[in-house]
Amino acid sequence: MAQRLIVIGGDAAGMSAASQARRRRDRGDLEIIVFERGNFTSYSACGIPYWISGLVPGPEALIARSPETFRTEYAMDVRMRHEVTSIDLERREVVAQDLEGGGEVRERFDDLVYATGAVPVKPPWAVTDAGGVFGMQTLDDGAALRDWLDADPQPRRAVVVGGGYIGVEIAEALIQRGLSVTLVEAGQQPMATVDPDMAELVADAMRSLGVTIRTSLAVSGLEQQDGRVSAVVTAEGPIPTDVVVMGLGVRPNTALAEAAGLPLGPTGAIRVDRRMRVPGLPGVWAAGDCVETLHRVSGLPVHVPLGTHANKQGRVAGINIGGGYATFAGVIGTAVTKVCDLEVGRTGLREREAAAAGFEFVSVIAESTNRAGYYPGARPMTVKLIAERPSGRLLGAQIVGWSEAAKRIDTLAVALWNGMTVDDMTALDLGYAPPYAPVWDPVLIAARKAVDALAALDR
Ligand SMILES: Cc1cc2nc3c(=O)[nH]c(=O)nc-3n(C[C@H](O)[C@H](O)[C@H](O)COP(=O)(O)OP(=O)(O)OC[C@H]3O[C@@H](n4cnc5c(N)ncnc54)[C@H](O)[C@@H]3O)c2cc1C
């Protein structure tokens, strides 16, 4: 008799796991049932800001594989609009509600993949019946915001609450659609995923696009008129608006897991081992935004909800379920984004994280350009490096600049992943031609500067 795999959550992690398992085991050997409470499978939430701005079409263009494709080409039983409401580990069963047809189904499993993603942080004041208030997590959220922006009366003013990378990307999208945008951030600046000195460069770029940035200010309520949001309430008075988009971050979606007794780690996400197995529960796997993972530099467990990790972790789980052997090696915190033409990249630890992990370190900032200074289109590029003292091992890097800035972080990510020192890095054989870099690449300039800073301290 075929064994049965049940997958909860039909996006990046869940469908990667299901697809990999199917590649290794045919339907006679492994039956696969996927429960997805939404309307889409394998979609790119990452593309939503560019759909909102109108740069890319959607939602179809953001879907990698439809439920029908999984049914016909992967022989999976994909049950859309089905929400799993409980897991019984003793009986090895899940219970799901049919959100369209009504009723309840109960299915047994041999293997279970828990891939429910994350849920947006939603403070009590954001629970409202007023129209025009949006979270930004799923394609359905994107569709709802687009409908609101297109409908009459067309919104002219927008408030984005929270200046993480999603808030920043949505602010950019709304500016590009011609709205007047205010970004409200409770911290000292938006883009706290990089150090404050680098974040300031991002904030400057946003201001120059016309985004009003209000920092050290928390939203505490909403005002509405005729059923539509009309302002956000702050300690410095109301900010009038026609639409509010929340970008306050996410937390792992673990409610079901907790109720079933899956172990959570110190970050509040599900604990897994390097093969994506949930410890102590044979046949139970978890992957994606709902799990925590090892930070390879700090050595600490972290919750880093990114699609790049969700896809890899799902793949690892699926290979193992399929009878192969795969491990997830942890993360180093690499991420990229942009604000119009300004690109931002980071990898490893920020200063605050390096200090919290107990490292002694130096940090340097090198100003350079993306191309030879005389070449058309040369623009500033700022590279920050954080290096352990006295060893010189690279601990973190951040880049802010115009074209070719963001993906340069990958060079630094590879150096960091492989434990290189800034001294080693000064000798890297990086490509040079005037359209792509100055003769000394900004990465090499920054590495030399870090070597000098270490030498000055330990002289
Ligand atoms: C606007 C935006 C931009 C982003 N940009 C980037 C980027 O540029 N780079 C990057 O790496 N990452 C980015 N991300 C993050 C990335 O989208 C996520 O990390 C990734 O989607 C996580 O995949 P996942 O499968 O773990 O979870 P999800 O994609 O959240 O999928 C989980 C699925 O589980 C379903 N589900 C949950 N509970 C149940 C239940 N009880 N029963 C049935 N189904 C359930 C949900 O409906 C959902 O479809 C972005 C996210 C957003 C929102």
The ligand as an ORCA input file, in Angstrom:
! r2SCAN-3c Opt
* xyz 0 1
  C       5.457     41.670     -0.214
  C       6.492     40.608      0.020
  C       7.727     40.681     -0.605
  C       8.688     39.706     -0.382
  N       9.908     39.802     -1.010
  C      10.848     38.843     -0.826
  C      12.095     38.902     -1.508
  O      12.338     39.829     -2.294
  N      13.010     37.917     -1.273
  C      12.747     36.865     -0.432
  O      13.613     35.967     -0.276
  N      11.567     36.773      0.221
  C      10.617     37.739      0.051
  N       9.406     37.645      0.690
  C       9.185     36.538      1.639
  C       8.692     35.278      0.936
  O       7.549     35.557      0.177
  C       8.401     34.229      1.987
  O       9.550     34.017      2.739
  C       7.955     32.904      1.385
  O       6.762     33.059      0.671
  C       7.774     31.870      2.487
  O       7.309     30.692      1.928
  P       6.517     29.643      2.843
  O       6.089     28.557      1.917
  O       7.289     29.318      4.040
  O       5.253     30.455      3.378
  P       4.076     31.169      2.581
  O       4.528     31.672      1.276
  O       3.472     32.145      3.540
  O       3.060     29.990      2.328
  C       2.373     29.372      3.383
  C       1.036     28.902      2.821
  O       0.388     28.150      3.826
  C      -1.007     28.419      3.752
  N      -1.569     28.065      5.055
  C      -1.266     28.626      6.245
  N      -1.946     27.999      7.238
  C      -2.693     27.039      6.643
  C      -3.582     26.065      7.138
  N      -3.873     25.951      8.436
  N      -4.178     25.238      6.246
  C      -3.903     25.328      4.915
  N      -3.068     26.241      4.400
  C      -2.452     27.064      5.257
  C      -1.073     29.889      3.406
  O      -2.297     30.235      2.806
  C       0.106     30.053      2.452
  O      -0.261     29.942      1.092
  C       8.407     38.616      0.483
  C       7.164     38.532      1.114
  C       6.214     39.500      0.889
  C       4.886     39.382      1.576
*
